[in-house]
Amino acid sequence: MNSIKNVFVFSILLVLSVKSCLAQVDDYVIREYAGGLAFPKSMTLLPDNSMLISHKHGVITRVTSEKTQKEFSLSLPELYSEGQGGVLDILVISGFSESHTTSGELLISYSKGTADDNRLAVVSATFSLSEGITNLKSVFEVNEGKDTPVHYGGKLLKLPEGGYLVTTGDGFDYREQAQVISSHLGKIIGFTLDGQPLPSPAFKDAPYVYSLGHRNPQGLVEFNGDIYQHEHGPDGGDELNIIIKGNNYGWPVITKGIDYSGARISPFTQYKGMDNPLVDWTPSIAPSSMAVYAHTAFASLKDTLLVTSLKAQQLFAVYETDNGWKPVPIINQLRTRLRDVKVDEFGNIWVLTDGEKAKIFKISAS
């Protein structure tokens, strides 16, 4: 990161035209926008050009359009922030309109409990510039505790038809539970703000379960009426999936990854009744977040999925071709772990890095 200056101008070569597959060159500028962010987990853009950053240790930072920063403490019940735990994602559910930017309602996902018994939870809260975080209400908790500080998932999504989804990890040592329908581990969960299952659940005896067979699901977006999700495989086998309610995505029965010890996890890379991914990343890239690019500022990126990565330290564009979905690395000059990505109304791309002194970069057309 020491070699990165505040402003870059580069040319980006992308083979992204689905119909013609012609190369297109776009110029772009990268500017460092903010820094000194300790272990951030997610980034949310607001209509007044400010943003909210969640931090694993129980803080939300507001970064204004003037680049000033202010921290707001979260008094989350039983916050457990060891390992991969802590505050995971924040989602605006109301408020923060252009005419009323000082307050709104949030959903917050986080890990709660102790080293011997912890789980993913979702709460709602009111955020205002004058009073900070107030009115915390429990919305959902995973129904099974675990004694591992990893694989929580925690990505939140508002559905166009109403209701919400949250991803849940398999807890690492509990991977078989991803195939157990009564367990909330290794699932995508559907719920309402009052903590009830979504209407017309896929599984009558497990009404919160929207899909199953996931390992450590991260990115979660809606794109042209479809839901896309990516997740970490073990050593290899990172996946991008299109999510259909009631479907089984295979973990740990099908995978192209192997265990970290080198042992084989499963002999199957496909299995009847289980969905194969749109994209398999082997070796792993460790995908961390995802955004839809639906603007024309970068014409070659229109209608692609942008995916940040931790291990690969790159931003990927993933696009559909006649031969399936293809990932292309498009930004690798940052050379650091990338935690989150968002796109604003002007087509600018915002990237949040990872770690103890994380930064925010703005990528815009030159």
TORSE-219358 format. One record per residue (C-alpha): x, y, z negated; chain; residue number from 1. Coordinates in steps of 0.02 Angstrom, whole numbers, plus 32768, in hexadecimal, padded with zeros to 4 digits. Each point is the difference from the previous one (the first is absolute). Layout:
<rs>
<r X="X" Y="Y" Z="Z" unit="A" pos="NUM"/>
...
</rs>
This chain:
<rs>
<r X="8000" Y="8000" Z="8000" unit="A" pos="1"/>
<r X="8093" Y="8077" Z="7FE7" unit="A" pos="2"/>
<r X="8017" Y="8005" Z="80BC" unit="A" pos="3"/>
<r X="7F4F" Y="803C" Z="801D" unit="A" pos="4"/>
<r X="7FEE" Y="80BB" Z="801B" unit="A" pos="5"/>
<r X="7F61" Y="8062" Z="7FE6" unit="A" pos="6"/>
<r X="7FD2" Y="8006" Z="80B9" unit="A" pos="7"/>
<r X="8019" Y="7F82" Z="808B" unit="A" pos="8"/>
<r X="7FD3" Y="8008" Z="80B8" unit="A" pos="9"/>
<r X="8002" Y="7F59" Z="805A" unit="A" pos="10"/>
<r X="7FB9" Y="7FAB" Z="8097" unit="A" pos="11"/>
<r X="7F98" Y="7F66" Z="7FE1" unit="A" pos="12"/>
<r X="7FF4" Y="7F78" Z="8085" unit="A" pos="13"/>
<r X="7F61" Y="7F9C" Z="7FF2" unit="A" pos="14"/>
<r X="7FB6" Y="7F7A" Z="8070" unit="A" pos="15"/>
<r X="7F51" Y="8021" Z="7FC0" unit="A" pos="16"/>
<r X="7F8B" Y="8011" Z="8095" unit="A" pos="17"/>
<r X="7F8F" Y="7F69" Z="7FEE" unit="A" pos="18"/>
<r X="7FC3" Y="8007" Z="80B3" unit="A" pos="19"/>
<r X="809C" Y="8033" Z="8060" unit="A" pos="20"/>
<r X="808B" Y="7FD0" Z="7F86" unit="A" pos="21"/>
<r X="8064" Y="8096" Z="803F" unit="A" pos="22"/>
<r X="8084" Y="804F" Z="7F93" unit="A" pos="23"/>
<r X="7FD7" Y="80AB" Z="7FBC" unit="A" pos="24"/>
<r X="8072" Y="807A" Z="7FA8" unit="A" pos="25"/>
<r X="7FC4" Y="8074" Z="7F76" unit="A" pos="26"/>
<r X="8067" Y="8083" Z="7FA4" unit="A" pos="27"/>
<r X="7FE6" Y="800F" Z="7F47" unit="A" pos="28"/>
<r X="8040" Y="805E" Z="7F69" unit="A" pos="29"/>
<r X="801A" Y="7FB7" Z="7F51" unit="A" pos="30"/>
<r X="7FFF" Y="8078" Z="7F6D" unit="A" pos="31"/>
<r X="801C" Y="7FD8" Z="7F4A" unit="A" pos="32"/>
<r X="7F66" Y="8043" Z="7FA8" unit="A" pos="33"/>
<r X="8013" Y="7FCF" Z="7F48" unit="A" pos="34"/>
<r X="8075" Y="7F9D" Z="7F91" unit="A" pos="35"/>
<r X="8024" Y="7FC7" Z="7F50" unit="A" pos="36"/>
<r X="7F6A" Y="7F8A" Z="7FF9" unit="A" pos="37"/>
<r X="801D" Y="7F72" Z="7F86" unit="A" pos="38"/>
<r X="7FC5" Y="7F55" Z="803B" unit="A" pos="39"/>
<r X="7F6A" Y="8037" Z="8066" unit="A" pos="40"/>
<r X="7F81" Y="7F80" Z="803C" unit="A" pos="41"/>
<r X="7F88" Y="805E" Z="8072" unit="A" pos="42"/>
<r X="7FDD" Y="80A6" Z="8053" unit="A" pos="43"/>
<r X="7F57" Y="8053" Z="8023" unit="A" pos="44"/>
<r X="7FE9" Y="8099" Z="806F" unit="A" pos="45"/>
<r X="7F7E" Y="8082" Z="7FCD" unit="A" pos="46"/>
<r X="7FA1" Y="8080" Z="806D" unit="A" pos="47"/>
<r X="805F" Y="8095" Z="7FB7" unit="A" pos="48"/>
<r X="80A4" Y="7FB6" Z="8043" unit="A" pos="49"/>
<r X="8035" Y="7FC8" Z="7F54" unit="A" pos="50"/>
<r X="801B" Y="7F49" Z="7FD2" unit="A" pos="51"/>
<r X="7FF2" Y="7F8D" Z="7F6C" unit="A" pos="52"/>
<r X="808B" Y="7F84" Z="7FDA" unit="A" pos="53"/>
<r X="7FE4" Y="7F6F" Z="7F89" unit="A" pos="54"/>
<r X="8094" Y="7FC3" Z="7F97" unit="A" pos="55"/>
<r X="8010" Y="7F54" Z="7FB4" unit="A" pos="56"/>
<r X="801D" Y="8041" Z="7F4F" unit="A" pos="57"/>
<r X="7F56" Y="8056" Z="7FF0" unit="A" pos="58"/>
<r X="800E" Y="80AC" Z="8052" unit="A" pos="59"/>
<r X="7FB2" Y="8056" Z="8096" unit="A" pos="60"/>
<r X="8064" Y="808C" Z="8050" unit="A" pos="61"/>
<r X="7FAA" Y="8087" Z="8066" unit="A" pos="62"/>
<r X="8070" Y="804A" Z="8086" unit="A" pos="63"/>
<r X="7FBA" Y="80A2" Z="8047" unit="A" pos="64"/>
<r X="8012" Y="8049" Z="80AE" unit="A" pos="65"/>
<r X="8081" Y="8076" Z="7FB2" unit="A" pos="66"/>
<r X="8060" Y="7F64" Z="7FCA" unit="A" pos="67"/>
<r X="7FE8" Y="801E" Z="7F46" unit="A" pos="68"/>
<r X="7FE5" Y="7F67" Z="7F93" unit="A" pos="69"/>
<r X="7F96" Y="7FE2" Z="7F65" unit="A" pos="70"/>
<r X="7FEC" Y="7F5D" Z="7FA1" unit="A" pos="71"/>
<r X="7F5E" Y="7FC1" Z="7FB3" unit="A" pos="72"/>
<r X="8005" Y="7F73" Z="7F81" unit="A" pos="73"/>
<r X="7F8D" Y="7F6A" Z="8010" unit="A" pos="74"/>
<r X="7FC0" Y="7FB7" Z="7F5D" unit="A" pos="75"/>
<r X="7FDD" Y="7F57" Z="804E" unit="A" pos="76"/>
<r X="7FC9" Y="7F79" Z="7F86" unit="A" pos="77"/>
<r X="808B" Y="7F80" Z="7FE2" unit="A" pos="78"/>
<r X="806C" Y="803B" Z="8092" unit="A" pos="79"/>
<r X="8085" Y="7F7C" Z="8023" unit="A" pos="80"/>
<r X="808B" Y="8046" Z="806E" unit="A" pos="81"/>
<r X="8086" Y="7F79" Z="7FFD" unit="A" pos="82"/>
<r X="8043" Y="7FB4" Z="80A0" unit="A" pos="83"/>
<r X="7F8E" Y="8028" Z="8093" unit="A" pos="84"/>
<r X="7F76" Y="803A" Z="7F8A" unit="A" pos="85"/>
<r X="7FC1" Y="80AB" Z="7FCE" unit="A" pos="86"/>
<r X="7F90" Y="807B" Z="805A" unit="A" pos="87"/>
<r X="7FEE" Y="7FBA" Z="80B0" unit="A" pos="88"/>
<r X="7F89" Y="8063" Z="806D" unit="A" pos="89"/>
<r X="7F8B" Y="8095" Z="7FFA" unit="A" pos="90"/>
<r X="7F6B" Y="8020" Z="8072" unit="A" pos="91"/>
<r X="7F94" Y="809B" Z="800D" unit="A" pos="92"/>
<r X="7F49" Y="7FD0" Z="7FF6" unit="A" pos="93"/>
<r X="7FAF" Y="80AD" Z="7FFA" unit="A" pos="94"/>
<r X="802B" Y="80B8" Z="7FEE" unit="A" pos="95"/>
<r X="809B" Y="805A" Z="803F" unit="A" pos="96"/>
<r X="7F9D" Y="804D" Z="808D" unit="A" pos="97"/>
<r X="8048" Y="8094" Z="805F" unit="A" pos="98"/>
<r X="7F8E" Y="8075" Z="7F9D" unit="A" pos="99"/>
<r X="801F" Y="7FAD" Z="7F58" unit="A" pos="100"/>
<r X="80B2" Y="7FC1" Z="7FF3" unit="A" pos="101"/>
<r X="8020" Y="8007" Z="7F46" unit="A" pos="102"/>
<r X="7FA7" Y="7F61" Z="7FC8" unit="A" pos="103"/>
<r X="7FC2" Y="7F58" Z="803B" unit="A" pos="104"/>
<r X="7FDF" Y="7F4C" Z="7FD2" unit="A" pos="105"/>
<r X="8086" Y="7F7A" Z="8011" unit="A" pos="106"/>
<r X="8010" Y="7F44" Z="7FFC" unit="A" pos="107"/>
<r X="80A2" Y="7FC5" Z="7FB1" unit="A" pos="108"/>
<r X="8047" Y="7F50" Z="8004" unit="A" pos="109"/>
<r X="8080" Y="7FCB" Z="7F7F" unit="A" pos="110"/>
<r X="8043" Y="7F6C" Z="7F9E" unit="A" pos="111"/>
<r X="7FC9" Y="7FEF" Z="7F4B" unit="A" pos="112"/>
<r X="8026" Y="7F8E" Z="7F6E" unit="A" pos="113"/>
<r X="80A0" Y="7FB4" Z="7FBB" unit="A" pos="114"/>
<r X="8092" Y="7F99" Z="803D" unit="A" pos="115"/>
<r X="7FA0" Y="7F63" Z="7FCF" unit="A" pos="116"/>
<r X="7F57" Y="8034" Z="8044" unit="A" pos="117"/>
<r X="7FF1" Y="8085" Z="8087" unit="A" pos="118"/>
<r X="7F8E" Y="801F" Z="8094" unit="A" pos="119"/>
<r X="7FCA" Y="807D" Z="8084" unit="A" pos="120"/>
<r X="7F7A" Y="807E" Z="7FD0" unit="A" pos="121"/>
<r X="7FA2" Y="808D" Z="8058" unit="A" pos="122"/>
<r X="7FBB" Y="809B" Z="7FAA" unit="A" pos="123"/>
<r X="7FA8" Y="809C" Z="803A" unit="A" pos="124"/>
<r X="8033" Y="80AB" Z="7FC1" unit="A" pos="125"/>
<r X="7FE3" Y="80BA" Z="8016" unit="A" pos="126"/>
<r X="8095" Y="806A" Z="8034" unit="A" pos="127"/>
<r X="8004" Y="80BD" Z="7FF0" unit="A" pos="128"/>
<r X="808D" Y="807E" Z="8002" unit="A" pos="129"/>
<r X="7FC3" Y="804C" Z="7F5D" unit="A" pos="130"/>
<r X="7FE1" Y="7F62" Z="7F9A" unit="A" pos="131"/>
<r X="8067" Y="7F7A" Z="8055" unit="A" pos="132"/>
<r X="7FBF" Y="7F4E" Z="7FF9" unit="A" pos="133"/>
<r X="7F5F" Y="7FE8" Z="7F9F" unit="A" pos="134"/>
<r X="7F65" Y="7F91" Z="7FFB" unit="A" pos="135"/>
<r X="805A" Y="7F5A" Z="8017" unit="A" pos="136"/>
<r X="7F86" Y="7F70" Z="801E" unit="A" pos="137"/>
<r X="8027" Y="7F48" Z="801B" unit="A" pos="138"/>
<r X="7FC3" Y="7FC1" Z="80A9" unit="A" pos="139"/>
<r X="8050" Y="7F56" Z="801D" unit="A" pos="140"/>
<r X="807E" Y="7F86" Z="7FB5" unit="A" pos="141"/>
<r X="804A" Y="7F61" Z="8046" unit="A" pos="142"/>
<r X="7FB2" Y="7F6F" Z="7FA2" unit="A" pos="143"/>
<r X="80A3" Y="7FA3" Z="7FE0" unit="A" pos="144"/>
<r X="8095" Y="8039" Z="7F9A" unit="A" pos="145"/>
<r X="80B4" Y="7FD0" Z="8027" unit="A" pos="146"/>
<r X="80AC" Y="8009" Z="7FB0" unit="A" pos="147"/>
<r X="8060" Y="8043" Z="8097" unit="A" pos="148"/>
<r X="8023" Y="80BB" Z="8024" unit="A" pos="149"/>
<r X="7FF0" Y="7FED" Z="80BD" unit="A" pos="150"/>
<r X="7F88" Y="7FEB" Z="8093" unit="A" pos="151"/>
<r X="7F70" Y="8071" Z="7FCD" unit="A" pos="152"/>
<r X="7FC7" Y="8040" Z="80AA" unit="A" pos="153"/>
<r X="7F97" Y="8096" Z="7FCC" unit="A" pos="154"/>
<r X="7FDF" Y="8057" Z="80A8" unit="A" pos="155"/>
<r X="7F56" Y="8056" Z="8006" unit="A" pos="156"/>
<r X="7F8D" Y="8020" Z="8095" unit="A" pos="157"/>
<r X="7F58" Y="8054" Z="8013" unit="A" pos="158"/>
<r X="7F8F" Y="7FA3" Z="8078" unit="A" pos="159"/>
<r X="7FA1" Y="8062" Z="8086" unit="A" pos="160"/>
<r X="7F5E" Y="7FA7" Z="7FD1" unit="A" pos="161"/>
<r X="8018" Y="8025" Z="7F47" unit="A" pos="162"/>
<r X="805C" Y="7FA9" Z="7F74" unit="A" pos="163"/>
<r X="80B9" Y="7FE2" Z="7FE6" unit="A" pos="164"/>
<r X="8087" Y="7F7D" Z="8014" unit="A" pos="165"/>
<r X="809B" Y="7FDF" Z="7F96" unit="A" pos="166"/>
<r X="808A" Y="7F84" Z="8026" unit="A" pos="167"/>
<r X="803E" Y="7F88" Z="7F7A" unit="A" pos="168"/>
<r X="80A4" Y="7FA0" Z="7FFE" unit="A" pos="169"/>
<r X="801B" Y="7F49" Z="7FD4" unit="A" pos="170"/>
<r X="806B" Y="8024" Z="7F66" unit="A" pos="171"/>
<r X="8096" Y="7FA5" Z="8050" unit="A" pos="172"/>
<r X="7FFD" Y="7F69" Z="7F8C" unit="A" pos="173"/>
<r X="7F46" Y="7FE9" Z="801E" unit="A" pos="174"/>
<r X="7FFD" Y="7FF1" Z="80BC" unit="A" pos="175"/>
<r X="7F8A" Y="7F6B" Z="8004" unit="A" pos="176"/>
<r X="7F7A" Y="8074" Z="7FB6" unit="A" pos="177"/>
<r X="7FF9" Y="805C" Z="80A5" unit="A" pos="178"/>
<r X="7F9C" Y="7F6A" Z="8040" unit="A" pos="179"/>
<r X="7F93" Y="7FEE" Z="7F65" unit="A" pos="180"/>
<r X="7F5F" Y="805C" Z="8025" unit="A" pos="181"/>
<r X="7FD4" Y="801E" Z="7F49" unit="A" pos="182"/>
<r X="80A6" Y="805B" Z="7FE1" unit="A" pos="183"/>
<r X="801A" Y="80B6" Z="802F" unit="A" pos="184"/>
<r X="80BB" Y="7FE4" Z="801F" unit="A" pos="185"/>
<r X="8039" Y="8008" Z="80B5" unit="A" pos="186"/>
<r X="7F5F" Y="804F" Z="8040" unit="A" pos="187"/>
<r X="7FB3" Y="809B" Z="8049" unit="A" pos="188"/>
<r X="7F77" Y="8036" Z="7F8A" unit="A" pos="189"/>
<r X="7F61" Y="8060" Z="802E" unit="A" pos="190"/>
<r X="7FA9" Y="806D" Z="7F7F" unit="A" pos="191"/>
<r X="7F91" Y="8098" Z="7FE3" unit="A" pos="192"/>
<r X="8025" Y="8096" Z="7F92" unit="A" pos="193"/>
<r X="7F94" Y="7FB8" Z="7F76" unit="A" pos="194"/>
<r X="806B" Y="7F63" Z="7FFE" unit="A" pos="195"/>
<r X="7F88" Y="7F8D" Z="805B" unit="A" pos="196"/>
<r X="8029" Y="7F8E" Z="8094" unit="A" pos="197"/>
<r X="7FDB" Y="8040" Z="80AE" unit="A" pos="198"/>
<r X="7F54" Y="7FD2" Z="8046" unit="A" pos="199"/>
<r X="7FF5" Y="7F5E" Z="8064" unit="A" pos="200"/>
<r X="80A0" Y="7FAF" Z="7FBE" unit="A" pos="201"/>
<r X="8057" Y="7F7A" Z="8066" unit="A" pos="202"/>
<r X="8005" Y="7F88" Z="7F6D" unit="A" pos="203"/>
<r X="7F66" Y="7FEF" Z="7F93" unit="A" pos="204"/>
<r X="8061" Y="7FB7" Z="7F6D" unit="A" pos="205"/>
<r X="808F" Y="807E" Z="8012" unit="A" pos="206"/>
<r X="7FA7" Y="80A1" Z="8033" unit="A" pos="207"/>
<r X="8097" Y="8073" Z="7FEB" unit="A" pos="208"/>
<r X="806C" Y="7F9D" Z="807A" unit="A" pos="209"/>
<r X="8005" Y="8052" Z="80AC" unit="A" pos="210"/>
<r X="808E" Y="7F94" Z="8044" unit="A" pos="211"/>
<r X="807D" Y="7F84" Z="7FB9" unit="A" pos="212"/>
<r X="80A8" Y="7FB1" Z="801F" unit="A" pos="213"/>
<r X="806F" Y="8099" Z="7FE7" unit="A" pos="214"/>
<r X="80AC" Y="8009" Z="7FB0" unit="A" pos="215"/>
<r X="8029" Y="80B6" Z="7FD8" unit="A" pos="216"/>
<r X="7F8F" Y="806C" Z="806C" unit="A" pos="217"/>
<r X="8034" Y="80B6" Z="8015" unit="A" pos="218"/>
<r X="7FC7" Y="806A" Z="8094" unit="A" pos="219"/>
<r X="7F43" Y="800B" Z="8018" unit="A" pos="220"/>
<r X="7FAA" Y="806F" Z="8082" unit="A" pos="221"/>
<r X="7F62" Y="800C" Z="8069" unit="A" pos="222"/>
<r X="801D" Y="801A" Z="80BA" unit="A" pos="223"/>
<r X="7F75" Y="8008" Z="8083" unit="A" pos="224"/>
<r X="7F89" Y="7F9F" Z="7F91" unit="A" pos="225"/>
<r X="807D" Y="7F78" Z="7FD3" unit="A" pos="226"/>
<r X="8064" Y="7FE8" Z="7F60" unit="A" pos="227"/>
<r X="80BB" Y="7FE1" Z="800D" unit="A" pos="228"/>
<r X="8070" Y="7FC5" Z="7F73" unit="A" pos="229"/>
<r X="80B5" Y="7FD0" Z="7FEC" unit="A" pos="230"/>
<r X="8055" Y="7F9B" Z="7F79" unit="A" pos="231"/>
<r X="80A9" Y="7FC4" Z="7FC5" unit="A" pos="232"/>
<r X="8030" Y="7F4E" Z="8029" unit="A" pos="233"/>
<r X="8089" Y="7FA8" Z="7F9C" unit="A" pos="234"/>
<r X="80A6" Y="7FF5" Z="805E" unit="A" pos="235"/>
<r X="7FB4" Y="8025" Z="80AA" unit="A" pos="236"/>
<r X="7F49" Y="7FF7" Z="802D" unit="A" pos="237"/>
<r X="7FCB" Y="80B5" Z="7FE3" unit="A" pos="238"/>
<r X="7F57" Y="8016" Z="8055" unit="A" pos="239"/>
<r X="7F8A" Y="807A" Z="8053" unit="A" pos="240"/>
<r X="7F4C" Y="7FC0" Z="7FFE" unit="A" pos="241"/>
<r X="7F56" Y="8038" Z="803C" unit="A" pos="242"/>
<r X="7F8E" Y="7FE2" Z="7F6C" unit="A" pos="243"/>
<r X="7F55" Y="7FB0" Z="8017" unit="A" pos="244"/>
<r X="7F8F" Y="7FEA" Z="7F6A" unit="A" pos="245"/>
<r X="8001" Y="7F4D" Z="7FC3" unit="A" pos="246"/>
<r X="809B" Y="7FCA" Z="8060" unit="A" pos="247"/>
<r X="8095" Y="7FA1" Z="7FB9" unit="A" pos="248"/>
<r X="80AE" Y="8042" Z="802C" unit="A" pos="249"/>
<r X="805C" Y="7F64" Z="7FCE" unit="A" pos="250"/>
<r X="807B" Y="8025" Z="7F75" unit="A" pos="251"/>
<r X="8053" Y="7F91" Z="7FC5" unit="A" pos="252"/>
<r X="7FBF" Y="7F78" Z="8075" unit="A" pos="253"/>
<r X="803F" Y="8055" Z="809E" unit="A" pos="254"/>
<r X="809A" Y="806F" Z="800A" unit="A" pos="255"/>
<r X="809B" Y="801A" Z="806B" unit="A" pos="256"/>
<r X="8064" Y="8032" Z="7F67" unit="A" pos="257"/>
<r X="8065" Y="7F93" Z="7F8B" unit="A" pos="258"/>
<r X="801A" Y="800C" Z="7F45" unit="A" pos="259"/>
<r X="808C" Y="8070" Z="7FBF" unit="A" pos="260"/>
<r X="8059" Y="7F62" Z="7FC8" unit="A" pos="261"/>
<r X="8001" Y="7FC3" Z="80B3" unit="A" pos="262"/>
<r X="7F7C" Y="7F7D" Z="7FDE" unit="A" pos="263"/>
<r X="7F72" Y="7FE4" Z="8079" unit="A" pos="264"/>
<r X="7F5A" Y="8042" Z="7FC0" unit="A" pos="265"/>
<r X="7F8D" Y="7FA9" Z="807C" unit="A" pos="266"/>
<r X="8011" Y="7F95" Z="809B" unit="A" pos="267"/>
<r X="7F74" Y="8062" Z="8054" unit="A" pos="268"/>
<r X="8006" Y="80A0" Z="8065" unit="A" pos="269"/>
<r X="7F4A" Y="7FEA" Z="8032" unit="A" pos="270"/>
<r X="7F6F" Y="7FA2" Z="7FB5" unit="A" pos="271"/>
<r X="7F4A" Y="7FE7" Z="802C" unit="A" pos="272"/>
<r X="7F90" Y="8085" Z="7FB1" unit="A" pos="273"/>
<r X="8091" Y="8076" Z="7FDA" unit="A" pos="274"/>
<r X="802D" Y="809C" Z="8062" unit="A" pos="275"/>
<r X="80AB" Y="801F" Z="804C" unit="A" pos="276"/>
<r X="8049" Y="80B0" Z="7FFA" unit="A" pos="277"/>
<r X="8000" Y="807D" Z="808E" unit="A" pos="278"/>
<r X="80B8" Y="8021" Z="7FDA" unit="A" pos="279"/>
<r X="807E" Y="7F95" Z="7FA3" unit="A" pos="280"/>
<r X="809F" Y="8053" Z="7FC4" unit="A" pos="281"/>
<r X="8087" Y="7F7D" Z="7FEB" unit="A" pos="282"/>
<r X="807C" Y="8033" Z="7FBE" unit="A" pos="283"/>
<r X="7F9E" Y="8069" Z="7F84" unit="A" pos="284"/>
<r X="7FF2" Y="80BC" Z="800B" unit="A" pos="285"/>
<r X="7FA2" Y="8013" Z="7F58" unit="A" pos="286"/>
<r X="7F6E" Y="806A" Z="8041" unit="A" pos="287"/>
<r X="7FC8" Y="807E" Z="7F7F" unit="A" pos="288"/>
<r X="7F72" Y="806A" Z="8047" unit="A" pos="289"/>
<r X="7FA2" Y="8027" Z="809F" unit="A" pos="290"/>
<r X="7FA5" Y="808F" Z="8058" unit="A" pos="291"/>
<r X="7F9E" Y="8012" Z="80A2" unit="A" pos="292"/>
<r X="8045" Y="8079" Z="8082" unit="A" pos="293"/>
<r X="7F6A" Y="8041" Z="8062" unit="A" pos="294"/>
<r X="8043" Y="80A9" Z="8039" unit="A" pos="295"/>
<r X="8050" Y="8044" Z="809E" unit="A" pos="296"/>
<r X="8091" Y="8061" Z="7FB4" unit="A" pos="297"/>
<r X="8069" Y="7F66" Z="8022" unit="A" pos="298"/>
<r X="7FAB" Y="7FBE" Z="809C" unit="A" pos="299"/>
<r X="8063" Y="7F5D" Z="8000" unit="A" pos="300"/>
<r X="7FC4" Y="7FD8" Z="7F50" unit="A" pos="301"/>
<r X="7F46" Y="8019" Z="801E" unit="A" pos="302"/>
<r X="7F97" Y="7F6D" Z="7FC2" unit="A" pos="303"/>
<r X="8090" Y="7FA9" Z="7FA8" unit="A" pos="304"/>
<r X="8017" Y="7FC6" Z="7F4E" unit="A" pos="305"/>
<r X="8093" Y="804F" Z="7FA4" unit="A" pos="306"/>
<r X="8053" Y="7F8B" Z="7F83" unit="A" pos="307"/>
<r X="8086" Y="8030" Z="7F81" unit="A" pos="308"/>
<r X="807D" Y="7F7F" Z="7FC4" unit="A" pos="309"/>
<r X="806D" Y="7FEB" Z="7F68" unit="A" pos="310"/>
<r X="807F" Y="7F7D" Z="8034" unit="A" pos="311"/>
<r X="800E" Y="8035" Z="80B7" unit="A" pos="312"/>
<r X="8005" Y="80B9" Z="7FCF" unit="A" pos="313"/>
<r X="7FA2" Y="8031" Z="809D" unit="A" pos="314"/>
<r X="7F59" Y="8044" Z="803B" unit="A" pos="315"/>
<r X="7FAA" Y="7F8D" Z="807C" unit="A" pos="316"/>
<r X="7F78" Y="8022" Z="8080" unit="A" pos="317"/>
<r X="7F94" Y="7F67" Z="801E" unit="A" pos="318"/>
<r X="7F97" Y="7FFF" Z="809D" unit="A" pos="319"/>
<r X="7F93" Y="7F87" Z="8062" unit="A" pos="320"/>
<r X="8033" Y="7FBC" Z="80AA" unit="A" pos="321"/>
<r X="7FB4" Y="7F80" Z="8076" unit="A" pos="322"/>
<r X="8074" Y="7F81" Z="7FAE" unit="A" pos="323"/>
<r X="7FD8" Y="802A" Z="7F4B" unit="A" pos="324"/>
<r X="803B" Y="807F" Z="7F80" unit="A" pos="325"/>
<r X="80B1" Y="8041" Z="8005" unit="A" pos="326"/>
<r X="8065" Y="805E" Z="7F7A" unit="A" pos="327"/>
<r X="8082" Y="8080" Z="8036" unit="A" pos="328"/>
<r X="8075" Y="805C" Z="7F88" unit="A" pos="329"/>
<r X="7FF3" Y="80B9" Z="8025" unit="A" pos="330"/>
<r X="805A" Y="805B" Z="7F73" unit="A" pos="331"/>
<r X="809D" Y="7FB7" Z="7FB2" unit="A" pos="332"/>
<r X="8066" Y="809E" Z="7FDF" unit="A" pos="333"/>
<r X="7FC3" Y="800B" Z="7F4C" unit="A" pos="334"/>
<r X="805E" Y="7F61" Z="7FD1" unit="A" pos="335"/>
<r X="7FA6" Y="7FE5" Z="7F5C" unit="A" pos="336"/>
<r X="7F6D" Y="7F9E" Z="7FBB" unit="A" pos="337"/>
<r X="7F5B" Y="804A" Z="803C" unit="A" pos="338"/>
<r X="7F6C" Y="7FF6" Z="7F89" unit="A" pos="339"/>
<r X="7F6B" Y="8053" Z="8055" unit="A" pos="340"/>
<r X="7FC7" Y="8055" Z="80A1" unit="A" pos="341"/>
<r X="7F71" Y="8077" Z="8026" unit="A" pos="342"/>
<r X="7FC6" Y="8063" Z="8098" unit="A" pos="343"/>
<r X="7FB5" Y="80AF" Z="7FEF" unit="A" pos="344"/>
<r X="7F7B" Y="8055" Z="806A" unit="A" pos="345"/>
<r X="8084" Y="804F" Z="8070" unit="A" pos="346"/>
<r X="8052" Y="7F5A" Z="802A" unit="A" pos="347"/>
<r X="8097" Y="8019" Z="7F8F" unit="A" pos="348"/>
<r X="8045" Y="7F62" Z="7FAF" unit="A" pos="349"/>
<r X="802C" Y="8005" Z="7F47" unit="A" pos="350"/>
<r X="8076" Y="7F7E" Z="7FB7" unit="A" pos="351"/>
<r X="801F" Y="7FE1" Z="7F47" unit="A" pos="352"/>
<r X="80A1" Y="7FA9" Z="7FD2" unit="A" pos="353"/>
<r X="801C" Y="7F8A" Z="7F6E" unit="A" pos="354"/>
<r X="8068" Y="8000" Z="7F62" unit="A" pos="355"/>
<r X="8037" Y="806A" Z="7F6D" unit="A" pos="356"/>
<r X="801A" Y="80A0" Z="8067" unit="A" pos="357"/>
<r X="7F84" Y="7FE9" Z="808C" unit="A" pos="358"/>
<r X="7FD9" Y="8082" Z="8085" unit="A" pos="359"/>
<r X="7F77" Y="8032" Z="8077" unit="A" pos="360"/>
<r X="8028" Y="801D" Z="80B8" unit="A" pos="361"/>
<r X="7F92" Y="8054" Z="8082" unit="A" pos="362"/>
<r X="8011" Y="7FC2" Z="80B3" unit="A" pos="363"/>
<r X="7FB6" Y="8075" Z="8082" unit="A" pos="364"/>
<r X="8004" Y="8018" Z="80BB" unit="A" pos="365"/>
<r X="8086" Y="807B" Z="8034" unit="A" pos="366"/>
</rs>
